[in-house]
Amino acid sequence: MVTIEVACRHCNETQPVRKHGKGRGGYPRYYCNDCKRTFQLSYLYRAHQPGMKEKIIEMASQGAGIRHTSRTLKVGLNTVMRYLKTAEPVG
Ligand SMILES: [Zn+2]
């Protein structure tokens, strides 16, 4: 069995993980031996990347529309709306 050291995105521990095939976009998936969950190091869909919420809010505060934000950042319309709803009200 091939194990490599990768930081698990669920438990945030660097530990041996097993390869777990490939996910969407051909990125390798890994299986965490500790929390028994699978994850990828990089994802095709970037809506849940750190900083995405900030980018969405920044664009909205600059007057960009929801559709424009969604298209520019390549995240779903509903994702943009959800982030904006949960954001702190400005002003
Ligand atoms: Zn884990």
PDB file of the backbone (N, CA, C, O) and the ligand in Angstrom, with CONECT records:
HET     ZN  A 101       1
ATOM      1  N   MET A   1       0.842  -1.196   0.000  1.00  0.00           N
ATOM      2  CA  MET A   1       0.000   0.000   0.000  1.00  0.00           C
ATOM      3  C   MET A   1       0.879   1.248   0.000  1.00  0.00           C
ATOM      4  O   MET A   1       1.838   1.363   0.763  1.00  0.00           O
ATOM      5  N   VAL A   2       0.527   2.150  -0.859  1.00  0.00           N
ATOM      6  CA  VAL A   2       1.310   3.377  -0.955  1.00  0.00           C
ATOM      7  C   VAL A   2       0.707   4.451  -0.046  1.00  0.00           C
ATOM      8  O   VAL A   2      -0.458   4.818  -0.201  1.00  0.00           O
ATOM      9  N   THR A   3       1.490   4.943   0.881  1.00  0.00           N
ATOM     10  CA  THR A   3       1.006   6.059   1.700  1.00  0.00           C
ATOM     11  C   THR A   3       1.908   7.261   1.494  1.00  0.00           C
ATOM     12  O   THR A   3       3.115   7.118   1.302  1.00  0.00           O
ATOM     13  N   ILE A   4       1.326   8.423   1.536  1.00  0.00           N
ATOM     14  CA  ILE A   4       2.085   9.656   1.425  1.00  0.00           C
ATOM     15  C   ILE A   4       1.617  10.608   2.509  1.00  0.00           C
ATOM     16  O   ILE A   4       0.518  10.462   3.045  1.00  0.00           O
ATOM     17  N   GLU A   5       2.458  11.587   2.831  1.00  0.00           N
ATOM     18  CA  GLU A   5       2.111  12.546   3.875  1.00  0.00           C
ATOM     19  C   GLU A   5       1.403  13.747   3.256  1.00  0.00           C
ATOM     20  O   GLU A   5       1.985  14.494   2.470  1.00  0.00           O
ATOM     21  N   VAL A   6       0.145  13.914   3.624  1.00  0.00           N
ATOM     22  CA  VAL A   6      -0.648  15.027   3.104  1.00  0.00           C
ATOM     23  C   VAL A   6      -1.493  15.560   4.246  1.00  0.00           C
ATOM     24  O   VAL A   6      -1.984  14.783   5.064  1.00  0.00           O
ATOM     25  N   ALA A   7      -1.668  16.850   4.314  1.00  0.00           N
ATOM     26  CA  ALA A   7      -2.530  17.435   5.333  1.00  0.00           C
ATOM     27  C   ALA A   7      -3.983  17.193   4.953  1.00  0.00           C
ATOM     28  O   ALA A   7      -4.431  17.595   3.879  1.00  0.00           O
ATOM     29  N   CYS A   8      -4.713  16.535   5.843  1.00  0.00           N
ATOM     30  CA  CYS A   8      -6.121  16.235   5.601  1.00  0.00           C
ATOM     31  C   CYS A   8      -6.950  17.511   5.729  1.00  0.00           C
ATOM     32  O   CYS A   8      -6.768  18.289   6.665  1.00  0.00           O
ATOM     33  N   ARG A   9      -7.855  17.715   4.785  1.00  0.00           N
ATOM     34  CA  ARG A   9      -8.633  18.947   4.847  1.00  0.00           C
ATOM     35  C   ARG A   9      -9.780  18.858   5.837  1.00  0.00           C
ATOM     36  O   ARG A   9     -10.441  19.863   6.095  1.00  0.00           O
ATOM     37  N   HIS A  10     -10.034  17.683   6.398  1.00  0.00           N
ATOM     38  CA  HIS A  10     -11.103  17.548   7.377  1.00  0.00           C
ATOM     39  C   HIS A  10     -10.571  17.687   8.801  1.00  0.00           C
ATOM     40  O   HIS A  10     -11.124  18.442   9.601  1.00  0.00           O
ATOM     41  N   CYS A  11      -9.503  16.963   9.117  1.00  0.00           N
ATOM     42  CA  CYS A  11      -9.003  17.013  10.491  1.00  0.00           C
ATOM     43  C   CYS A  11      -7.730  17.848  10.600  1.00  0.00           C
ATOM     44  O   CYS A  11      -7.180  18.003  11.691  1.00  0.00           O
ATOM     45  N   ASN A  12      -7.259  18.386   9.475  1.00  0.00           N
ATOM     46  CA  ASN A  12      -6.126  19.304   9.469  1.00  0.00           C
ATOM     47  C   ASN A  12      -4.839  18.726  10.044  1.00  0.00           C
ATOM     48  O   ASN A  12      -3.949  19.464  10.467  1.00  0.00           O
ATOM     49  N   GLU A  13      -4.752  17.399  10.056  1.00  0.00           N
ATOM     50  CA  GLU A  13      -3.534  16.777  10.531  1.00  0.00           C
ATOM     51  C   GLU A  13      -2.748  16.283   9.330  1.00  0.00           C
ATOM     52  O   GLU A  13      -3.313  15.776   8.361  1.00  0.00           O
ATOM     53  N   THR A  14      -1.431  16.442   9.411  1.00  0.00           N
ATOM     54  CA  THR A  14      -0.603  15.852   8.379  1.00  0.00           C
ATOM     55  C   THR A  14      -0.329  14.415   8.767  1.00  0.00           C
ATOM     56  O   THR A  14       0.311  14.151   9.785  1.00  0.00           O
ATOM     57  N   GLN A  15      -0.804  13.503   7.974  1.00  0.00           N
ATOM     58  CA  GLN A  15      -0.650  12.107   8.304  1.00  0.00           C
ATOM     59  C   GLN A  15      -0.710  11.256   7.053  1.00  0.00           C
ATOM     60  O   GLN A  15      -1.078  11.731   5.979  1.00  0.00           O
ATOM     61  N   PRO A  16      -0.343   9.985   7.204  1.00  0.00           N
ATOM     62  CA  PRO A  16      -0.362   9.137   6.020  1.00  0.00           C
ATOM     63  C   PRO A  16      -1.779   9.014   5.482  1.00  0.00           C
ATOM     64  O   PRO A  16      -2.720   8.745   6.228  1.00  0.00           O
ATOM     65  N   VAL A  17      -1.913   9.210   4.219  1.00  0.00           N
ATOM     66  CA  VAL A  17      -3.200   9.013   3.574  1.00  0.00           C
ATOM     67  C   VAL A  17      -2.998   8.009   2.438  1.00  0.00           C
ATOM     68  O   VAL A  17      -1.893   7.838   1.923  1.00  0.00           O
ATOM     69  N   ARG A  18      -4.067   7.370   2.077  1.00  0.00           N
ATOM     70  CA  ARG A  18      -4.012   6.439   0.960  1.00  0.00           C
ATOM     71  C   ARG A  18      -4.580   7.103  -0.276  1.00  0.00           C
ATOM     72  O   ARG A  18      -5.441   7.977  -0.190  1.00  0.00           O
ATOM     73  N   LYS A  19      -4.096   6.684  -1.407  1.00  0.00           N
ATOM     74  CA  LYS A  19      -4.699   7.150  -2.645  1.00  0.00           C
ATOM     75  C   LYS A  19      -6.082   6.543  -2.763  1.00  0.00           C
ATOM     76  O   LYS A  19      -6.307   5.392  -2.388  1.00  0.00           O
ATOM     77  N   HIS A  20      -6.994   7.324  -3.284  1.00  0.00           N
ATOM     78  CA  HIS A  20      -8.380   6.871  -3.346  1.00  0.00           C
ATOM     79  C   HIS A  20      -8.957   7.170  -4.728  1.00  0.00           C
ATOM     80  O   HIS A  20     -10.060   7.702  -4.857  1.00  0.00           O
ATOM     81  N   GLY A  21      -8.206   6.825  -5.731  1.00  0.00           N
ATOM     82  CA  GLY A  21      -8.694   7.017  -7.092  1.00  0.00           C
ATOM     83  C   GLY A  21      -8.635   8.473  -7.512  1.00  0.00           C
ATOM     84  O   GLY A  21      -7.842   9.260  -6.996  1.00  0.00           O
ATOM     85  N   LYS A  22      -9.484   8.806  -8.451  1.00  0.00           N
ATOM     86  CA  LYS A  22      -9.468  10.170  -8.968  1.00  0.00           C
ATOM     87  C   LYS A  22     -10.849  10.778  -8.910  1.00  0.00           C
ATOM     88  O   LYS A  22     -11.855  10.100  -9.117  1.00  0.00           O
ATOM     89  N   GLY A  23     -10.881  12.063  -8.625  1.00  0.00           N
ATOM     90  CA  GLY A  23     -12.157  12.759  -8.558  1.00  0.00           C
ATOM     91  C   GLY A  23     -12.437  13.494  -9.849  1.00  0.00           C
ATOM     92  O   GLY A  23     -11.781  13.266 -10.865  1.00  0.00           O
ATOM     93  N   ARG A  24     -13.421  14.382  -9.801  1.00  0.00           N
ATOM     94  CA  ARG A  24     -13.753  15.170 -10.980  1.00  0.00           C
ATOM     95  C   ARG A  24     -12.563  15.992 -11.428  1.00  0.00           C
ATOM     96  O   ARG A  24     -11.831  16.544 -10.606  1.00  0.00           O
ATOM     97  N   GLY A  25     -12.374  16.071 -12.718  1.00  0.00           N
ATOM     98  CA  GLY A  25     -11.272  16.862 -13.232  1.00  0.00           C
ATOM     99  C   GLY A  25      -9.966  16.092 -13.257  1.00  0.00           C
ATOM    100  O   GLY A  25      -8.938  16.628 -13.670  1.00  0.00           O
ATOM    101  N   GLY A  26      -9.994  14.837 -12.818  1.00  0.00           N
ATOM    102  CA  GLY A  26      -8.800  14.007 -12.863  1.00  0.00           C
ATOM    103  C   GLY A  26      -7.842  14.226 -11.709  1.00  0.00           C
ATOM    104  O   GLY A  26      -6.746  13.665 -11.699  1.00  0.00           O
ATOM    105  N   TYR A  27      -8.245  15.041 -10.728  1.00  0.00           N
ATOM    106  CA  TYR A  27      -7.375  15.231  -9.569  1.00  0.00           C
ATOM    107  C   TYR A  27      -7.407  13.987  -8.704  1.00  0.00           C
ATOM    108  O   TYR A  27      -8.460  13.371  -8.541  1.00  0.00           O
ATOM    109  N   PRO A  28      -6.268  13.611  -8.148  1.00  0.00           N
ATOM    110  CA  PRO A  28      -6.273  12.432  -7.284  1.00  0.00           C
ATOM    111  C   PRO A  28      -7.038  12.688  -5.994  1.00  0.00           C
ATOM    112  O   PRO A  28      -6.960  13.773  -5.416  1.00  0.00           O
ATOM    113  N   ARG A  29      -7.774  11.683  -5.553  1.00  0.00           N
ATOM    114  CA  ARG A  29      -8.449  11.759  -4.258  1.00  0.00           C
ATOM    115  C   ARG A  29      -7.614  11.011  -3.232  1.00  0.00           C
ATOM    116  O   ARG A  29      -6.912  10.058  -3.571  1.00  0.00           O
ATOM    117  N   TYR A  30      -7.688  11.437  -1.989  1.00  0.00           N
ATOM    118  CA  TYR A  30      -6.955  10.774  -0.915  1.00  0.00           C
ATOM    119  C   TYR A  30      -7.914  10.340   0.183  1.00  0.00           C
ATOM    120  O   TYR A  30      -8.972  10.938   0.383  1.00  0.00           O
ATOM    121  N   TYR A  31      -7.521   9.293   0.884  1.00  0.00           N
ATOM    122  CA  TYR A  31      -8.332   8.763   1.969  1.00  0.00           C
ATOM    123  C   TYR A  31      -7.581   8.954   3.266  1.00  0.00           C
ATOM    124  O   TYR A  31      -6.463   8.460   3.410  1.00  0.00           O
ATOM    125  N   CYS A  32      -8.168   9.660   4.214  1.00  0.00           N
ATOM    126  CA  CYS A  32      -7.510   9.933   5.484  1.00  0.00           C
ATOM    127  C   CYS A  32      -7.693   8.742   6.421  1.00  0.00           C
ATOM    128  O   CYS A  32      -8.820   8.318   6.674  1.00  0.00           O
ATOM    129  N   ASN A  33      -6.604   8.210   6.928  1.00  0.00           N
ATOM    130  CA  ASN A  33      -6.674   7.065   7.824  1.00  0.00           C
ATOM    131  C   ASN A  33      -7.239   7.441   9.188  1.00  0.00           C
ATOM    132  O   ASN A  33      -7.705   6.576   9.930  1.00  0.00           O
ATOM    133  N   ASP A  34      -7.198   8.718   9.517  1.00  0.00           N
ATOM    134  CA  ASP A  34      -7.618   9.152  10.835  1.00  0.00           C
ATOM    135  C   ASP A  34      -9.120   9.389  10.910  1.00  0.00           C
ATOM    136  O   ASP A  34      -9.799   8.803  11.754  1.00  0.00           O
ATOM    137  N   CYS A  35      -9.645  10.246  10.033  1.00  0.00           N
ATOM    138  CA  CYS A  35     -11.069  10.552  10.111  1.00  0.00           C
ATOM    139  C   CYS A  35     -11.881   9.749   9.105  1.00  0.00           C
ATOM    140  O   CYS A  35     -13.099   9.912   9.022  1.00  0.00           O
ATOM    141  N   LYS A  36     -11.223   8.888   8.343  1.00  0.00           N
ATOM    142  CA  LYS A  36     -11.900   7.979   7.414  1.00  0.00           C
ATOM    143  C   LYS A  36     -12.706   8.702   6.355  1.00  0.00           C
ATOM    144  O   LYS A  36     -13.736   8.197   5.906  1.00  0.00           O
ATOM    145  N   ARG A  37     -12.257   9.863   5.954  1.00  0.00           N
ATOM    146  CA  ARG A  37     -12.957  10.584   4.906  1.00  0.00           C
ATOM    147  C   ARG A  37     -12.025  10.767   3.718  1.00  0.00           C
ATOM    148  O   ARG A  37     -10.803  10.686   3.842  1.00  0.00           O
ATOM    149  N   THR A  38     -12.630  11.014   2.571  1.00  0.00           N
ATOM    150  CA  THR A  38     -11.821  11.225   1.379  1.00  0.00           C
ATOM    151  C   THR A  38     -11.826  12.703   1.018  1.00  0.00           C
ATOM    152  O   THR A  38     -12.770  13.429   1.331  1.00  0.00           O
ATOM    153  N   PHE A  39     -10.787  13.127   0.375  1.00  0.00           N
ATOM    154  CA  PHE A  39     -10.694  14.524  -0.025  1.00  0.00           C
ATOM    155  C   PHE A  39      -9.733  14.634  -1.187  1.00  0.00           C
ATOM    156  O   PHE A  39      -9.000  13.694  -1.496  1.00  0.00           O
ATOM    157  N   GLN A  40      -9.743  15.798  -1.833  1.00  0.00           N
ATOM    158  CA  GLN A  40      -8.792  16.085  -2.897  1.00  0.00           C
ATOM    159  C   GLN A  40      -7.968  17.288  -2.479  1.00  0.00           C
ATOM    160  O   GLN A  40      -8.411  18.120  -1.687  1.00  0.00           O
ATOM    161  N   LEU A  41      -6.771  17.368  -3.022  1.00  0.00           N
ATOM    162  CA  LEU A  41      -5.939  18.521  -2.715  1.00  0.00           C
ATOM    163  C   LEU A  41      -6.386  19.733  -3.507  1.00  0.00           C
ATOM    164  O   LEU A  41      -6.279  20.864  -3.032  1.00  0.00           O
ATOM    165  N   SER A  42      -6.881  19.507  -4.698  1.00  0.00           N
ATOM    166  CA  SER A  42      -7.402  20.623  -5.473  1.00  0.00           C
ATOM    167  C   SER A  42      -8.683  20.190  -6.157  1.00  0.00           C
ATOM    168  O   SER A  42      -8.842  19.036  -6.556  1.00  0.00           O
ATOM    169  N   TYR A  43      -9.567  21.117  -6.276  1.00  0.00           N
ATOM    170  CA  TYR A  43     -10.873  20.830  -6.823  1.00  0.00           C
ATOM    171  C   TYR A  43     -11.104  21.657  -8.085  1.00  0.00           C
ATOM    172  O   TYR A  43     -10.597  22.769  -8.230  1.00  0.00           O
ATOM    173  N   LEU A  44     -11.882  21.078  -8.982  1.00  0.00           N
ATOM    174  CA  LEU A  44     -12.247  21.786 -10.190  1.00  0.00           C
ATOM    175  C   LEU A  44     -13.146  22.966  -9.843  1.00  0.00           C
ATOM    176  O   LEU A  44     -13.022  24.054 -10.405  1.00  0.00           O
ATOM    177  N   TYR A  45     -14.056  22.720  -8.899  1.00  0.00           N
ATOM    178  CA  TYR A  45     -15.034  23.718  -8.510  1.00  0.00           C
ATOM    179  C   TYR A  45     -14.509  24.485  -7.310  1.00  0.00           C
ATOM    180  O   TYR A  45     -14.233  23.895  -6.265  1.00  0.00           O
ATOM    181  N   ARG A  46     -14.371  25.798  -7.453  1.00  0.00           N
ATOM    182  CA  ARG A  46     -13.622  26.556  -6.459  1.00  0.00           C
ATOM    183  C   ARG A  46     -14.493  27.333  -5.487  1.00  0.00           C
ATOM    184  O   ARG A  46     -13.992  28.206  -4.778  1.00  0.00           O
ATOM    185  N   ALA A  47     -15.782  27.035  -5.439  1.00  0.00           N
ATOM    186  CA  ALA A  47     -16.683  27.835  -4.618  1.00  0.00           C
ATOM    187  C   ALA A  47     -16.341  27.758  -3.134  1.00  0.00           C
ATOM    188  O   ALA A  47     -16.675  28.670  -2.377  1.00  0.00           O
ATOM    189  N   HIS A  48     -15.678  26.680  -2.708  1.00  0.00           N
ATOM    190  CA  HIS A  48     -15.419  26.525  -1.277  1.00  0.00           C
ATOM    191  C   HIS A  48     -13.963  26.757  -0.926  1.00  0.00           C
ATOM    192  O   HIS A  48     -13.508  26.401   0.162  1.00  0.00           O
ATOM    193  N   GLN A  49     -13.234  27.361  -1.861  1.00  0.00           N
ATOM    194  CA  GLN A  49     -11.851  27.683  -1.568  1.00  0.00           C
ATOM    195  C   GLN A  49     -11.806  28.799  -0.528  1.00  0.00           C
ATOM    196  O   GLN A  49     -12.703  29.641  -0.480  1.00  0.00           O
ATOM    197  N   PRO A  50     -10.769  28.806   0.298  1.00  0.00           N
ATOM    198  CA  PRO A  50     -10.638  29.912   1.247  1.00  0.00           C
ATOM    199  C   PRO A  50     -10.553  31.237   0.493  1.00  0.00           C
ATOM    200  O   PRO A  50      -9.864  31.337  -0.522  1.00  0.00           O
ATOM    201  N   GLY A  51     -11.247  32.242   0.989  1.00  0.00           N
ATOM    202  CA  GLY A  51     -11.178  33.556   0.367  1.00  0.00           C
ATOM    203  C   GLY A  51     -12.255  33.811  -0.663  1.00  0.00           C
ATOM    204  O   GLY A  51     -12.434  34.951  -1.091  1.00  0.00           O
ATOM    205  N   MET A  52     -12.985  32.773  -1.078  1.00  0.00           N
ATOM    206  CA  MET A  52     -14.000  32.964  -2.099  1.00  0.00           C
ATOM    207  C   MET A  52     -15.126  33.872  -1.598  1.00  0.00           C
ATOM    208  O   MET A  52     -15.617  34.734  -2.326  1.00  0.00           O
ATOM    209  N   LYS A  53     -15.523  33.660  -0.342  1.00  0.00           N
ATOM    210  CA  LYS A  53     -16.580  34.484   0.242  1.00  0.00           C
ATOM    211  C   LYS A  53     -16.170  35.955   0.228  1.00  0.00           C
ATOM    212  O   LYS A  53     -16.968  36.833  -0.099  1.00  0.00           O
ATOM    213  N   GLU A  54     -14.912  36.209   0.588  1.00  0.00           N
ATOM    214  CA  GLU A  54     -14.418  37.579   0.610  1.00  0.00           C
ATOM    215  C   GLU A  54     -14.444  38.191  -0.786  1.00  0.00           C
ATOM    216  O   GLU A  54     -14.793  39.359  -0.958  1.00  0.00           O
ATOM    217  N   LYS A  55     -14.064  37.373  -1.800  1.00  0.00           N
ATOM    218  CA  LYS A  55     -14.057  37.875  -3.173  1.00  0.00           C
ATOM    219  C   LYS A  55     -15.468  38.237  -3.622  1.00  0.00           C
ATOM    220  O   LYS A  55     -15.682  39.260  -4.273  1.00  0.00           O
ATOM    221  N   ILE A  56     -16.426  37.384  -3.267  1.00  0.00           N
ATOM    222  CA  ILE A  56     -17.814  37.623  -3.652  1.00  0.00           C
ATOM    223  C   ILE A  56     -18.315  38.911  -3.011  1.00  0.00           C
ATOM    224  O   ILE A  56     -18.945  39.740  -3.668  1.00  0.00           O
ATOM    225  N   ILE A  57     -18.030  39.068  -1.721  1.00  0.00           N
ATOM    226  CA  ILE A  57     -18.483  40.260  -1.012  1.00  0.00           C
ATOM    227  C   ILE A  57     -17.802  41.509  -1.558  1.00  0.00           C
ATOM    228  O   ILE A  57     -18.416  42.571  -1.663  1.00  0.00           O
ATOM    229  N   GLU A  58     -16.514  41.365  -1.905  1.00  0.00           N
ATOM    230  CA  GLU A  58     -15.782  42.504  -2.449  1.00  0.00           C
ATOM    231  C   GLU A  58     -16.403  42.952  -3.773  1.00  0.00           C
ATOM    232  O   GLU A  58     -16.607  44.144  -4.004  1.00  0.00           O
ATOM    233  N   MET A  59     -16.699  41.980  -4.637  1.00  0.00           N
ATOM    234  CA  MET A  59     -17.296  42.322  -5.926  1.00  0.00           C
ATOM    235  C   MET A  59     -18.663  42.967  -5.740  1.00  0.00           C
ATOM    236  O   MET A  59     -19.011  43.918  -6.439  1.00  0.00           O
ATOM    237  N   ALA A  60     -19.438  42.440  -4.785  1.00  0.00           N
ATOM    238  CA  ALA A  60     -20.765  42.992  -4.543  1.00  0.00           C
ATOM    239  C   ALA A  60     -20.654  44.430  -4.042  1.00  0.00           C
ATOM    240  O   ALA A  60     -21.443  45.293  -4.425  1.00  0.00           O
ATOM    241  N   SER A  61     -19.666  44.678  -3.183  1.00  0.00           N
ATOM    242  CA  SER A  61     -19.528  46.018  -2.630  1.00  0.00           C
ATOM    243  C   SER A  61     -19.037  47.004  -3.692  1.00  0.00           C
ATOM    244  O   SER A  61     -19.168  48.217  -3.526  1.00  0.00           O
ATOM    245  N   GLN A  62     -18.475  46.481  -4.779  1.00  0.00           N
ATOM    246  CA  GLN A  62     -18.048  47.362  -5.869  1.00  0.00           C
ATOM    247  C   GLN A  62     -19.149  47.515  -6.911  1.00  0.00           C
ATOM    248  O   GLN A  62     -18.939  48.104  -7.972  1.00  0.00           O
ATOM    249  N   GLY A  63     -20.301  46.989  -6.603  1.00  0.00           N
ATOM    250  CA  GLY A  63     -21.449  47.200  -7.476  1.00  0.00           C
ATOM    251  C   GLY A  63     -21.637  46.138  -8.545  1.00  0.00           C
ATOM    252  O   GLY A  63     -22.477  46.293  -9.432  1.00  0.00           O
ATOM    253  N   ALA A  64     -20.852  45.045  -8.471  1.00  0.00           N
ATOM    254  CA  ALA A  64     -21.025  43.984  -9.462  1.00  0.00           C
ATOM    255  C   ALA A  64     -22.314  43.218  -9.166  1.00  0.00           C
ATOM    256  O   ALA A  64     -22.625  42.945  -8.007  1.00  0.00           O
ATOM    257  N   GLY A  65     -23.047  42.878 -10.198  1.00  0.00           N
ATOM    258  CA  GLY A  65     -24.277  42.128 -10.024  1.00  0.00           C
ATOM    259  C   GLY A  65     -23.992  40.678  -9.683  1.00  0.00           C
ATOM    260  O   GLY A  65     -22.875  40.191  -9.855  1.00  0.00           O
ATOM    261  N   ILE A  66     -25.021  39.997  -9.196  1.00  0.00           N
ATOM    262  CA  ILE A  66     -24.872  38.603  -8.803  1.00  0.00           C
ATOM    263  C   ILE A  66     -24.460  37.738  -9.996  1.00  0.00           C
ATOM    264  O   ILE A  66     -23.586  36.878  -9.884  1.00  0.00           O
ATOM    265  N   ARG A  67     -25.113  37.985 -11.148  1.00  0.00           N
ATOM    266  CA  ARG A  67     -24.783  37.194 -12.336  1.00  0.00           C
ATOM    267  C   ARG A  67     -23.350  37.435 -12.782  1.00  0.00           C
ATOM    268  O   ARG A  67     -22.635  36.502 -13.144  1.00  0.00           O
ATOM    269  N   HIS A  68     -22.940  38.698 -12.752  1.00  0.00           N
ATOM    270  CA  HIS A  68     -21.573  39.042 -13.150  1.00  0.00           C
ATOM    271  C   HIS A  68     -20.567  38.377 -12.206  1.00  0.00           C
ATOM    272  O   HIS A  68     -19.569  37.812 -12.652  1.00  0.00           O
ATOM    273  N   THR A  69     -20.834  38.448 -10.918  1.00  0.00           N
ATOM    274  CA  THR A  69     -19.953  37.833  -9.920  1.00  0.00           C
ATOM    275  C   THR A  69     -19.860  36.333 -10.144  1.00  0.00           C
ATOM    276  O   THR A  69     -18.775  35.752 -10.118  1.00  0.00           O
ATOM    277  N   SER A  70     -21.018  35.712 -10.367  1.00  0.00           N
ATOM    278  CA  SER A  70     -21.069  34.277 -10.570  1.00  0.00           C
ATOM    279  C   SER A  70     -20.245  33.868 -11.779  1.00  0.00           C
ATOM    280  O   SER A  70     -19.503  32.887 -11.733  1.00  0.00           O
ATOM    281  N   ARG A  71     -20.381  34.633 -12.873  1.00  0.00           N
ATOM    282  CA  ARG A  71     -19.673  34.301 -14.108  1.00  0.00           C
ATOM    283  C   ARG A  71     -18.180  34.527 -13.946  1.00  0.00           C
ATOM    284  O   ARG A  71     -17.372  33.711 -14.389  1.00  0.00           O
ATOM    285  N   THR A  72     -17.810  35.638 -13.311  1.00  0.00           N
ATOM    286  CA  THR A  72     -16.399  35.987 -13.189  1.00  0.00           C
ATOM    287  C   THR A  72     -15.646  35.002 -12.300  1.00  0.00           C
ATOM    288  O   THR A  72     -14.540  34.577 -12.633  1.00  0.00           O
ATOM    289  N   LEU A  73     -16.244  34.643 -11.176  1.00  0.00           N
ATOM    290  CA  LEU A  73     -15.560  33.766 -10.224  1.00  0.00           C
ATOM    291  C   LEU A  73     -15.816  32.287 -10.515  1.00  0.00           C
ATOM    292  O   LEU A  73     -15.233  31.414  -9.871  1.00  0.00           O
ATOM    293  N   LYS A  74     -16.699  32.008 -11.497  1.00  0.00           N
ATOM    294  CA  LYS A  74     -17.016  30.639 -11.882  1.00  0.00           C
ATOM    295  C   LYS A  74     -17.602  29.833 -10.721  1.00  0.00           C
ATOM    296  O   LYS A  74     -17.248  28.675 -10.501  1.00  0.00           O
ATOM    297  N   VAL A  75     -18.501  30.475  -9.993  1.00  0.00           N
ATOM    298  CA  VAL A  75     -19.258  29.750  -8.968  1.00  0.00           C
ATOM    299  C   VAL A  75     -20.743  29.904  -9.299  1.00  0.00           C
ATOM    300  O   VAL A  75     -21.128  30.796 -10.055  1.00  0.00           O
ATOM    301  N   GLY A  76     -21.561  29.040  -8.734  1.00  0.00           N
ATOM    302  CA  GLY A  76     -22.985  29.049  -9.044  1.00  0.00           C
ATOM    303  C   GLY A  76     -23.681  30.295  -8.533  1.00  0.00           C
ATOM    304  O   GLY A  76     -23.252  30.926  -7.566  1.00  0.00           O
ATOM    305  N   LEU A  77     -24.770  30.630  -9.215  1.00  0.00           N
ATOM    306  CA  LEU A  77     -25.571  31.791  -8.827  1.00  0.00           C
ATOM    307  C   LEU A  77     -26.062  31.656  -7.385  1.00  0.00           C
ATOM    308  O   LEU A  77     -26.045  32.613  -6.611  1.00  0.00           O
ATOM    309  N   ASN A  78     -26.499  30.443  -7.048  1.00  0.00           N
ATOM    310  CA  ASN A  78     -27.017  30.216  -5.698  1.00  0.00           C
ATOM    311  C   ASN A  78     -25.923  30.349  -4.641  1.00  0.00           C
ATOM    312  O   ASN A  78     -26.181  30.781  -3.517  1.00  0.00           O
ATOM    313  N   THR A  79     -24.708  29.975  -5.014  1.00  0.00           N
ATOM    314  CA  THR A  79     -23.592  30.105  -4.083  1.00  0.00           C
ATOM    315  C   THR A  79     -23.343  31.573  -3.780  1.00  0.00           C
ATOM    316  O   THR A  79     -23.141  31.957  -2.628  1.00  0.00           O
ATOM    317  N   VAL A  80     -23.359  32.387  -4.826  1.00  0.00           N
ATOM    318  CA  VAL A  80     -23.142  33.822  -4.642  1.00  0.00           C
ATOM    319  C   VAL A  80     -24.222  34.399  -3.725  1.00  0.00           C
ATOM    320  O   VAL A  80     -23.933  35.153  -2.796  1.00  0.00           O
ATOM    321  N   MET A  81     -25.479  34.025  -4.010  1.00  0.00           N
ATOM    322  CA  MET A  81     -26.578  34.561  -3.201  1.00  0.00           C
ATOM    323  C   MET A  81     -26.492  34.092  -1.756  1.00  0.00           C
ATOM    324  O   MET A  81     -26.783  34.851  -0.831  1.00  0.00           O
ATOM    325  N   ARG A  82     -26.090  32.838  -1.567  1.00  0.00           N
ATOM    326  CA  ARG A  82     -25.997  32.317  -0.203  1.00  0.00           C
ATOM    327  C   ARG A  82     -24.923  33.063   0.579  1.00  0.00           C
ATOM    328  O   ARG A  82     -25.120  33.423   1.740  1.00  0.00           O
ATOM    329  N   TYR A  83     -23.784  33.291  -0.073  1.00  0.00           N
ATOM    330  CA  TYR A  83     -22.696  33.993   0.602  1.00  0.00           C
ATOM    331  C   TYR A  83     -23.115  35.411   0.961  1.00  0.00           C
ATOM    332  O   TYR A  83     -22.798  35.915   2.039  1.00  0.00           O
ATOM    333  N   LEU A  84     -23.837  36.050   0.033  1.00  0.00           N
ATOM    334  CA  LEU A  84     -24.226  37.436   0.284  1.00  0.00           C
ATOM    335  C   LEU A  84     -25.267  37.525   1.391  1.00  0.00           C
ATOM    336  O   LEU A  84     -25.293  38.488   2.158  1.00  0.00           O
ATOM    337  N   LYS A  85     -26.120  36.516   1.466  1.00  0.00           N
ATOM    338  CA  LYS A  85     -27.142  36.511   2.518  1.00  0.00           C
ATOM    339  C   LYS A  85     -26.533  36.351   3.900  1.00  0.00           C
ATOM    340  O   LYS A  85     -26.985  36.958   4.870  1.00  0.00           O
ATOM    341  N   THR A  86     -25.492  35.518   3.971  1.00  0.00           N
ATOM    342  CA  THR A  86     -24.882  35.255   5.264  1.00  0.00           C
ATOM    343  C   THR A  86     -23.843  36.314   5.624  1.00  0.00           C
ATOM    344  O   THR A  86     -23.313  36.319   6.736  1.00  0.00           O
ATOM    345  N   ALA A  87     -23.553  37.213   4.678  1.00  0.00           N
ATOM    346  CA  ALA A  87     -22.547  38.235   4.953  1.00  0.00           C
ATOM    347  C   ALA A  87     -23.089  39.276   5.914  1.00  0.00           C
ATOM    348  O   ALA A  87     -24.300  39.462   6.042  1.00  0.00           O
ATOM    349  N   GLU A  88     -22.177  39.944   6.581  1.00  0.00           N
ATOM    350  CA  GLU A  88     -22.574  41.022   7.475  1.00  0.00           C
ATOM    351  C   GLU A  88     -23.197  42.144   6.659  1.00  0.00           C
ATOM    352  O   GLU A  88     -22.658  42.506   5.613  1.00  0.00           O
ATOM    353  N   PRO A  89     -24.297  42.693   7.098  1.00  0.00           N
ATOM    354  CA  PRO A  89     -24.877  43.818   6.369  1.00  0.00           C
ATOM    355  C   PRO A  89     -23.942  45.013   6.382  1.00  0.00           C
ATOM    356  O   PRO A  89     -23.390  45.367   7.424  1.00  0.00           O
ATOM    357  N   VAL A  90     -23.765  45.629   5.229  1.00  0.00           N
ATOM    358  CA  VAL A  90     -22.849  46.766   5.127  1.00  0.00           C
ATOM    359  C   VAL A  90     -23.613  48.053   5.407  1.00  0.00           C
ATOM    360  O   VAL A  90     -24.713  48.256   4.894  1.00  0.00           O
ATOM    361  N   GLY A  91     -23.041  48.895   6.200  1.00  0.00           N
ATOM    362  CA  GLY A  91     -23.672  50.188   6.493  1.00  0.00           C
ATOM    363  C   GLY A  91     -24.689  50.000   7.589  1.00  0.00           C
ATOM    364  O   GLY A  91     -25.342  50.961   7.997  1.00  0.00           O
TER     365      GLY A  91
HETATM  366 ZN    ZN A 101      -8.560  13.426   8.298  1.00  0.00          ZN2+
END
